[in-house]
Amino acid sequence: MTRSTTDEAAVPPLPSPKERRRLREAKSLSEEEVAAAVGVTRATVRSWETGRTNPRGRKRALYAKLIAPEPAAKPPAVKPPAAKSPAAKPSAVKPPAATPEAAVPDAAVPEPADLPVAPPVPEAPPAAPPADAPPAPDPAPDSDTRSGAEAPDERRVSPAEAFDELYARTAPGLVRQTYLLTGRRALARESVERAFELAWQRWPEVAVDRDPAGWVRAAAYEYAMSPWHRLRRTHRQPDAPPTEPGKRALFDALLDLPPAYRRTLLLYDGVGLDLPETAAETEASTPAAAGRLMTARAAVAERLPELADAAPAEQSALLHDRIGGLARAEHVPVPRPARAVRTGSENKARLWTRAAVAGVALLIAVTGLTLHTAPTHYEPPISPPERVGGVPPRGGPQKLTAQDLRLQKSLSEQLAHGPERLVPRLE
């Protein structure tokens, strides 16, 4: 094993991209300060916090040490008496950096005074007990026959069951949120189903994510806000707005906002995320997300008089109620069953795999045919003929014609008649 492999193994695993940003802001560190400490650019730090790339080698160790939460002081271990039941034993103390409240203190996040922070969503309890929990008491002698049996509450959930539970819990509401983001019912349903298909293809990654519902929501929003949908005939124009004047005014005000401002307003005032989570999901800085939120609120308040007269704290609550009421009042299509989404995702993955294999096989066949039929040596091309002037005619005896050939033949066949040739003699 090389030295770099040993160093990477010694570094603790990095938290999720959203948690990395929380930990950095909890320590009041900017992206420039982290980049200067690790020795990279600001864009690289932002890509680490959005999940596009991950640090490696020495930079991974420096980055993990830089954003590592400060260890909480452990209480002294007290051994419980033997007479007490296992339920009376002290529970393990969870480090404060694992919760959103401890990871992002109020003093670390620069939030405007007129933007109240929505209460964070409580995390689900951990599936496994902490590592420092006290050991379980020895089983009684009469429980040897049941030592190998599994408790009913400890039944392992299959990936398909976990996916179906997430789909049933979040898909209907996510379709309504995406409808408010795009104004198109069919596109909202298609975006949510597409996001869940992508989540099932990457389920090992999504299952261990800190917020699987947020992962799917971000994928659905990205697909729904793609500018390529305007080239499709079915999604060029938004659907008919609500008939009620108040809901129609809010609906038109949302669609008139730029996509980034509309998404920020829906995440903060509609979904109820806090400002750092909204900034992380929209891939923007916290001050930029705050500016977008204030601009979007001002634009919506111009259409709704009751929001213009309300205080900032009441304005957020009114927007939350109005957006939720608009989403619940509109009739949106129900997404397909979870089993159909999983089957469609598997079929698409299988189809793309076969298409890739067929493309590679076709490329290999074309390459082999080209190598077989290609010439092995260079053949210079033959230049085309050209008429050349000023060349003298060819000299010498000319070619005999047919008449000349007949005359030559007749002369050679006839005998010579006349006196013999005289030969001079010497006397």
Backbone torsions as a table, in degrees:
resi	resn	phi	psi	omega
1	MET	NA	131.9	-178.8
2	THR	-77.2	173.4	-177.8
3	ARG	-70.3	-38.9	-179.7
4	SER	-64.0	-38.4	178.2
5	THR	-65.9	-36.8	177.5
6	THR	-66.5	-39.5	179.2
7	ASP	-65.8	-41.2	179.2
8	GLU	-65.6	-34.8	179.3
9	ALA	-70.5	-28.4	-179.2
10	ALA	-78.0	-20.4	-179.4
11	VAL	-76.4	133.3	178.1
12	PRO	-66.4	155.9	-179.3
13	PRO	-64.1	141.1	-179.6
14	LEU	-74.4	149.9	176.1
15	PRO	-73.1	-180.0	179.3
16	SER	-66.1	160.8	-178.4
17	PRO	-56.9	-40.7	179.2
18	LYS	-65.3	-38.2	180.0
19	GLU	-68.6	-31.9	177.2
20	ARG	-62.1	-43.0	179.6
21	ARG	-67.2	-38.1	178.3
22	ARG	-62.0	-44.9	-178.7
23	LEU	-65.7	-37.4	178.6
24	ARG	-65.7	-45.0	179.9
25	GLU	-70.4	-27.5	176.2
26	ALA	-66.0	-29.5	177.8
27	LYS	-92.6	7.6	178.3
28	SER	59.4	41.9	178.5
29	LEU	-107.5	136.1	175.4
30	SER	-89.6	169.3	179.2
31	GLU	-66.1	-34.3	178.8
32	GLU	-66.3	-39.0	179.9
33	GLU	-67.1	-41.4	177.6
34	VAL	-65.4	-41.9	179.6
35	ALA	-63.5	-39.9	179.0
36	ALA	-69.1	-34.9	-179.4
37	ALA	-72.1	-37.2	-177.9
38	VAL	-85.5	-27.6	-178.8
39	GLY	94.6	34.0	178.6
40	VAL	-130.2	-177.2	178.4
41	THR	-90.1	168.2	178.8
42	ARG	-66.4	-35.7	178.7
43	ALA	-63.7	-33.9	178.4
44	THR	-67.1	-41.5	178.2
45	VAL	-63.8	-40.0	178.6
46	ARG	-65.7	-37.3	177.5
47	SER	-68.0	-31.8	174.3
48	TRP	-65.8	-38.4	-176.4
49	GLU	-80.2	-18.1	175.3
50	THR	-94.3	-6.7	177.0
51	GLY	88.8	6.7	-179.8
52	ARG	-73.2	-40.4	178.3
53	THR	-134.7	169.0	179.0
54	ASN	-132.3	142.5	178.6
55	PRO	-70.1	156.5	-179.6
56	ARG	-137.2	157.6	173.8
57	GLY	63.4	-134.8	-176.9
58	ARG	-65.7	-35.5	179.5
59	LYS	-66.1	-33.9	177.7
60	ARG	-65.2	-42.1	179.8
61	ALA	-65.5	-41.9	179.2
62	LEU	-66.1	-41.2	-178.9
63	TYR	-66.8	-42.3	179.2
64	ALA	-64.7	-38.5	178.9
65	LYS	-70.7	-30.6	-177.3
66	LEU	-73.0	-38.7	-177.1
67	ILE	-99.9	5.0	-178.1
68	ALA	-64.6	134.7	178.7
69	PRO	-70.0	151.2	178.6
70	GLU	-69.3	131.3	-177.5
71	PRO	-66.4	135.3	178.3
72	ALA	-79.1	149.2	-179.8
73	ALA	-71.1	125.9	-178.9
74	LYS	-81.8	137.3	175.9
75	PRO	-71.7	152.5	-179.7
76	PRO	-64.2	136.3	-178.7
77	ALA	-71.1	129.8	179.6
78	VAL	-116.8	121.7	-179.8
79	LYS	-78.6	122.2	-177.9
80	PRO	-71.2	151.1	177.3
81	PRO	-67.9	157.6	-176.4
82	ALA	-69.8	-21.9	-176.3
83	ALA	-77.4	-19.1	-177.4
84	LYS	-80.9	155.2	-179.6
85	SER	-78.7	162.1	178.7
86	PRO	-63.1	-25.7	-178.6
87	ALA	-69.2	-21.0	-177.9
88	ALA	-87.3	1.3	-178.2
89	LYS	-74.2	149.1	-179.2
90	PRO	-67.7	137.9	-179.6
91	SER	-81.4	160.1	-178.5
92	ALA	-72.0	143.9	179.9
93	VAL	-87.8	124.9	-179.3
94	LYS	-83.7	136.8	179.8
95	PRO	-62.1	143.3	-177.3
96	PRO	-67.9	-18.6	-178.5
97	ALA	-74.1	-11.0	-177.7
98	ALA	-81.7	-14.7	-179.0
99	THR	-100.9	149.6	-179.8
100	PRO	-62.7	-33.2	-177.8
101	GLU	-66.6	-40.0	-179.2
102	ALA	-77.7	-29.9	-177.3
103	ALA	-73.5	-31.0	-178.3
104	VAL	-124.3	88.0	176.2
105	PRO	-72.1	162.1	-177.2
106	ASP	-66.7	-31.8	-177.3
107	ALA	-75.8	-16.5	-176.4
108	ALA	-88.4	-21.1	-175.6
109	VAL	-106.5	117.0	178.3
110	PRO	-77.0	97.5	-179.2
111	GLU	-109.1	144.5	176.9
112	PRO	-65.0	156.9	-177.2
113	ALA	-73.4	-23.4	-176.7
114	ASP	-95.6	12.7	-179.9
115	LEU	-117.6	94.1	178.3
116	PRO	-69.2	143.1	-178.8
117	VAL	-89.0	129.1	178.1
118	ALA	-70.6	150.4	-179.5
119	PRO	-64.4	135.6	-178.8
120	PRO	-69.7	154.9	179.4
121	VAL	-76.8	127.9	-179.1
122	PRO	-66.3	144.7	-179.7
123	GLU	-78.5	155.1	175.9
124	ALA	-73.5	148.5	179.5
125	PRO	-65.2	148.1	-178.7
126	PRO	-64.2	146.5	-177.3
127	ALA	-75.5	-29.1	-177.2
128	ALA	-117.0	151.8	178.3
129	PRO	-69.7	155.5	178.6
130	PRO	-63.3	161.0	-176.4
131	ALA	-71.7	-25.6	-177.8
132	ASP	-96.3	19.7	177.9
133	ALA	-70.5	149.5	-179.5
134	PRO	-67.8	148.8	-178.3
135	PRO	-66.9	152.3	179.7
136	ALA	-73.9	151.5	179.8
137	PRO	-69.0	157.8	-179.9
138	ASP	-64.0	141.2	179.7
139	PRO	-68.2	152.4	178.1
140	ALA	-69.0	157.8	-178.7
141	PRO	-62.5	-27.9	-177.1
142	ASP	-85.6	4.2	179.8
143	SER	-106.3	15.3	179.2
144	ASP	-66.3	-33.2	-177.8
145	THR	-71.5	-20.2	-178.9
146	ARG	-108.1	14.6	-176.5
147	SER	-68.8	-31.7	-178.6
148	GLY	-87.2	-6.7	-177.8
149	ALA	-80.9	148.6	-179.8
150	GLU	-91.6	139.9	176.7
151	ALA	-70.5	151.7	-179.5
152	PRO	-62.7	-34.2	-177.7
153	ASP	-78.2	-13.5	-177.3
154	GLU	-100.3	22.4	179.0
155	ARG	-70.4	131.8	-179.4
156	ARG	-74.0	134.2	179.9
157	VAL	-92.6	131.1	179.8
158	SER	-73.8	159.3	178.1
159	PRO	-59.6	-37.2	180.0
160	ALA	-66.1	-39.6	179.1
161	GLU	-67.4	-39.8	177.8
162	ALA	-65.3	-39.7	177.8
163	PHE	-65.6	-43.8	179.2
164	ASP	-62.7	-36.6	178.5
165	GLU	-67.1	-43.3	177.3
166	LEU	-63.8	-39.5	-179.6
167	TYR	-66.0	-46.2	-179.1
168	ALA	-66.3	-29.1	-176.7
169	ARG	-83.2	-31.6	-171.5
170	THR	-115.8	-21.1	-172.6
171	ALA	-64.3	-47.9	-178.4
172	PRO	-60.2	-45.4	179.0
173	GLY	-67.4	-33.2	179.8
174	LEU	-68.8	-32.4	176.1
175	VAL	-64.6	-40.8	179.0
176	ARG	-67.0	-39.7	177.2
177	GLN	-64.2	-43.1	-179.6
178	THR	-67.6	-30.5	175.6
179	TYR	-64.2	-40.9	176.6
180	LEU	-67.8	-25.8	179.8
181	LEU	-77.7	-32.2	-174.5
182	THR	-113.6	-27.8	-175.1
183	GLY	77.5	14.7	-178.0
184	ARG	-130.8	120.3	-175.8
185	ARG	-69.9	-46.2	-178.5
186	ALA	-64.1	-39.7	179.2
187	LEU	-67.8	-34.2	178.3
188	ALA	-64.1	-45.8	179.2
189	ARG	-65.4	-42.0	179.8
190	GLU	-63.3	-38.9	-179.2
191	SER	-66.2	-42.3	-179.4
192	VAL	-67.3	-43.8	178.9
193	GLU	-64.4	-39.0	177.1
194	ARG	-63.3	-41.2	179.4
195	ALA	-64.5	-40.9	179.1
196	PHE	-71.0	-32.8	173.9
197	GLU	-63.2	-42.1	176.9
198	LEU	-66.0	-36.8	178.2
199	ALA	-65.7	-37.2	178.9
200	TRP	-69.8	-34.0	175.9
201	GLN	-66.9	-30.9	179.6
202	ARG	-112.9	36.2	-174.4
203	TRP	-60.7	-38.4	176.3
204	PRO	-57.4	-32.8	177.2
205	GLU	-78.1	-40.4	-176.6
206	VAL	-72.4	-35.8	-175.7
207	ALA	-63.8	-32.9	-179.4
208	VAL	-93.9	2.1	178.9
209	ASP	-68.7	151.9	-179.4
210	ARG	-65.0	-33.2	-178.2
211	ASP	-137.0	84.8	-180.0
212	PRO	-60.4	-37.3	178.3
213	ALA	-63.6	-38.0	176.3
214	GLY	-66.9	-34.7	176.8
215	TRP	-61.8	-47.0	-179.9
216	VAL	-66.6	-40.3	-179.9
217	ARG	-61.8	-43.2	179.1
218	ALA	-63.3	-40.6	178.6
219	ALA	-65.9	-39.9	178.5
220	ALA	-66.1	-41.9	179.1
221	TYR	-65.6	-40.7	179.7
222	GLU	-63.2	-41.6	179.4
223	TYR	-68.9	-40.1	-177.2
224	ALA	-68.9	-31.8	-177.1
225	MET	-92.1	10.9	179.3
226	SER	-66.6	132.2	-179.6
227	PRO	-70.3	-10.2	-178.7
228	TRP	-73.1	-15.8	-179.2
229	HIS	-68.5	-20.1	179.6
230	ARG	-70.4	-15.3	175.8
231	LEU	-81.1	-13.1	179.2
232	ARG	-88.6	135.2	-174.7
233	ARG	-65.8	-34.9	-176.5
234	THR	-74.0	-18.1	-175.8
235	HIS	-118.5	18.3	-179.1
236	ARG	-73.6	-40.4	-177.3
237	GLN	-112.9	143.3	176.3
238	PRO	-70.6	162.6	179.7
239	ASP	-71.9	172.3	-179.6
240	ALA	-62.8	136.5	-179.1
241	PRO	-73.1	167.7	177.3
242	PRO	-61.9	154.1	-178.9
243	THR	-81.9	-28.8	179.9
244	GLU	-69.2	133.1	-174.6
245	PRO	-59.7	-42.9	-178.8
246	GLY	-64.3	-45.7	179.6
247	LYS	-68.5	-34.9	179.0
248	ARG	-67.2	-38.7	178.1
249	ALA	-63.6	-43.2	177.8
250	LEU	-66.0	-40.4	179.7
251	PHE	-62.8	-46.1	179.0
252	ASP	-66.0	-37.0	179.1
253	ALA	-65.4	-37.8	178.4
254	LEU	-67.3	-42.7	-177.8
255	LEU	-72.6	-22.9	177.8
256	ASP	-78.2	-14.4	178.4
257	LEU	-73.8	150.9	171.6
258	PRO	-60.9	153.0	-175.4
259	PRO	-56.3	-41.3	-178.4
260	ALA	-67.1	-40.5	179.1
261	TYR	-69.4	-38.7	178.8
262	ARG	-64.4	-41.4	-179.5
263	ARG	-67.1	-39.8	178.5
264	THR	-63.5	-42.5	-179.9
265	LEU	-65.2	-40.9	-179.3
266	LEU	-68.2	-38.3	-179.3
267	LEU	-69.4	-40.8	-175.7
268	TYR	-80.9	-54.0	-175.8
269	ASP	-89.8	-24.5	-179.8
270	GLY	-89.8	-57.0	-178.6
271	VAL	-76.8	-36.8	179.5
272	GLY	100.2	21.9	176.5
273	LEU	-74.7	156.9	174.5
274	ASP	-82.9	176.2	-172.5
275	LEU	-66.6	-43.8	177.1
276	PRO	-62.8	-39.3	178.1
277	GLU	-66.6	-38.8	177.0
278	THR	-63.6	-41.9	178.7
279	ALA	-65.4	-39.3	179.8
280	ALA	-67.4	-39.6	-178.2
281	GLU	-72.4	-31.0	177.2
282	THR	-89.9	3.3	178.8
283	GLU	56.4	50.3	178.1
284	ALA	-135.8	164.6	175.9
285	SER	-75.7	162.9	-179.1
286	THR	-64.2	-43.2	175.5
287	PRO	-62.6	-36.7	178.8
288	ALA	-66.3	-40.9	177.1
289	ALA	-64.2	-38.0	177.4
290	ALA	-64.7	-40.2	177.5
291	GLY	-64.9	-41.3	177.0
292	ARG	-62.9	-39.5	-178.7
293	LEU	-65.1	-44.0	-179.9
294	MET	-66.0	-39.5	178.4
295	THR	-65.6	-42.0	179.5
296	ALA	-66.0	-40.1	178.1
297	ARG	-63.1	-40.8	179.4
298	ALA	-64.8	-38.9	179.3
299	ALA	-68.0	-38.7	178.7
300	VAL	-71.7	-34.5	-179.7
301	ALA	-66.0	-26.2	177.2
302	GLU	-67.3	-28.5	179.3
303	ARG	-87.4	-26.1	-176.1
304	LEU	-117.3	107.2	-176.3
305	PRO	-63.7	-31.9	-177.8
306	GLU	-67.6	-24.2	176.8
307	LEU	-80.0	-30.6	-178.6
308	ALA	-68.1	-31.4	-178.0
309	ASP	-88.6	-6.0	-176.1
310	ALA	-88.1	156.3	175.9
311	ALA	-72.5	162.1	-179.3
312	PRO	-56.9	-39.6	-179.9
313	ALA	-67.8	-40.8	178.6
314	GLU	-73.0	-29.2	-179.7
315	GLN	-63.2	-40.6	178.7
316	SER	-65.3	-42.7	179.0
317	ALA	-66.0	-41.1	178.5
318	LEU	-64.3	-42.4	178.1
319	LEU	-63.2	-39.8	178.2
320	HIS	-61.2	-43.7	179.9
321	ASP	-68.9	-41.2	-177.7
322	ARG	-68.3	-42.0	178.8
323	ILE	-66.6	-42.1	177.1
324	GLY	-63.9	-40.4	177.8
325	GLY	-66.2	-37.9	177.3
326	LEU	-66.0	-39.7	179.6
327	ALA	-68.1	-38.0	-179.7
328	ARG	-75.9	-28.8	-176.8
329	ALA	-76.7	-30.9	-176.7
330	GLU	-78.3	142.2	178.9
331	HIS	-88.1	111.9	178.8
332	VAL	-113.9	151.3	-179.5
333	PRO	-66.0	144.8	179.5
334	VAL	-79.4	133.0	179.1
335	PRO	-67.2	162.0	-179.9
336	ARG	-65.7	161.9	176.6
337	PRO	-60.9	157.5	-177.5
338	ALA	-63.8	-35.5	179.8
339	ARG	-63.7	-39.1	178.7
340	ALA	-66.5	-37.1	178.7
341	VAL	-67.0	-42.7	178.3
342	ARG	-64.1	-41.9	179.1
343	THR	-64.4	-42.6	177.6
344	GLY	-62.9	-38.4	178.1
345	SER	-65.0	-42.5	178.5
346	GLU	-66.3	-38.5	178.5
347	ASN	-65.3	-41.8	178.6
348	LYS	-65.1	-41.9	178.3
349	ALA	-63.4	-41.2	177.9
350	ARG	-64.7	-41.0	179.7
351	LEU	-64.4	-43.9	179.3
352	TRP	-67.1	-34.2	177.4
353	THR	-65.6	-44.7	178.2
354	ARG	-64.8	-38.5	178.7
355	ALA	-64.7	-38.9	178.3
356	ALA	-66.3	-41.9	178.5
357	VAL	-64.4	-42.5	179.0
358	ALA	-64.4	-38.8	177.9
359	GLY	-64.4	-41.6	178.3
360	VAL	-65.7	-41.2	178.5
361	ALA	-64.1	-40.5	178.2
362	LEU	-64.9	-39.9	177.9
363	LEU	-63.8	-40.1	178.0
364	ILE	-65.3	-41.1	179.8
365	ALA	-65.2	-42.9	179.4
366	VAL	-65.6	-38.5	178.3
367	THR	-65.2	-42.9	177.4
368	GLY	-63.3	-41.1	178.4
369	LEU	-65.0	-38.2	178.9
370	THR	-65.8	-41.8	178.4
371	LEU	-66.5	-31.7	-178.5
372	HIS	-75.4	-37.2	-175.6
373	THR	-96.2	-6.1	-178.4
374	ALA	-73.6	144.2	178.3
375	PRO	-67.5	148.2	-178.6
376	THR	-95.0	-11.4	178.2
377	HIS	-141.0	166.5	-176.3
378	TYR	-88.5	130.5	176.0
379	GLU	-115.5	114.0	-179.4
380	PRO	-66.8	142.2	-179.9
381	PRO	-73.1	148.9	178.5
382	ILE	-85.6	124.5	-178.2
383	SER	-71.8	145.8	-180.0
384	PRO	-70.1	151.3	-179.6
385	PRO	-67.6	148.7	178.1
386	GLU	-134.5	145.6	177.2
387	ARG	-80.2	126.7	-177.2
388	VAL	-114.0	131.8	178.8
389	GLY	-106.1	162.6	176.9
390	GLY	84.3	10.9	179.6
391	VAL	-94.2	128.6	-179.3
392	PRO	-67.4	152.0	179.6
393	PRO	-65.2	155.9	-177.8
394	ARG	-72.6	131.8	179.6
395	GLY	-90.0	-179.5	179.6
396	GLY	98.3	178.3	-179.1
397	PRO	-62.5	139.3	-179.4
398	GLN	-85.9	167.7	179.4
399	LYS	-75.5	132.4	-178.3
400	LEU	-71.9	139.9	177.0
401	THR	-82.5	177.7	179.8
402	ALA	-66.9	-34.4	178.3
403	GLN	-68.3	-41.1	177.9
404	ASP	-64.6	-35.3	178.8
405	LEU	-68.4	-38.3	177.7
406	ARG	-66.8	-41.2	178.5
407	LEU	-64.4	-41.2	179.3
408	GLN	-64.1	-37.4	178.8
409	LYS	-69.0	-39.4	-179.6
410	SER	-69.0	-36.5	179.6
411	LEU	-69.9	-32.6	-179.6
412	SER	-76.4	-23.6	-178.9
413	GLU	-87.2	-30.6	-178.5
414	GLN	-77.7	144.5	177.8
415	LEU	-83.8	147.5	179.8
416	ALA	-79.3	126.1	178.0
417	HIS	-107.9	128.9	-179.6
418	GLY	149.2	179.4	-178.3
419	PRO	-64.7	151.6	179.0
420	GLU	-69.7	157.1	-179.9
421	ARG	-71.2	135.8	-178.9
422	LEU	-83.0	133.4	178.1
423	VAL	-112.7	120.5	-178.0
424	PRO	-68.6	145.2	-179.8
425	ARG	-126.4	156.7	178.0
426	LEU	-98.9	137.6	176.8
427	GLU	-106.6	NA	NA
